[in-house]
Structures are given as structure tokens and as C-alpha cells.
Amino acid sequence: RGIAGTIERMDGLTQGVAAAAEEQSAATRAIGRAVTEAASGTQAVNRLATGVTEGAQQTGEVATQVRTAAGDLSQRAETLRGQVNGFLAGIRAA
């Protein structure tokens, strides 16, 4: 029973080590999948952030165009006001 018992114990230990190795392998695969998913999520967030940045730049450009147009409109309004005042002054003088 001595040698047979030792062989049985060794067989049990070997099976335990094999089971632990399989569990560790499964855990490693799960970690790998989680890392891949995290990387994909990070890439998606990066794409969204890039889109937001581009949108902000476009908004800034449009705001500059609106400000320029408003300034031009203000100058034209002042010119028109001067012309109307001149016209009215001419009518009053007549």
C-alpha cells in the first residue's frame, strides 16, 4: 500500500495542479477579453472626443463669421442712418 498510496496521492495532486492551471488559463483569457474591451471603449471615447473638438472648432469659426457679419451690418446701418438724416435735412431745408 505504500507505493500504491504514494502514486494515488501524486495522481490526485497532479489532477489538482492541472485543474488549477486550467482555472488560471481561463482567468487569463477573461482578463485578455476585458483588456480588449477596455481598449475598444477607450478608442470609442477618443473618437467621440475628437468629434466634440471638431464640432467646437466649427462652432468657433461660425461664431467668428457671425461677429464679422454683425460688424458689417452695423457699419451699413450707420451709413444708411447718415444718408436718411441727410435726406431729411435736405427736405427740411427745401
Secondary structure, DSSP 8 states (H G I E B T S, - for coil): -HHHHHHHHHHHHHHHHHHHHHHHHHHHHHHHHHHHHHHHHHHHHHHHHHHHHHHHHHHHHHHHHHHHHHHHHHHHHHHHHHHHHHHHHHHHH-
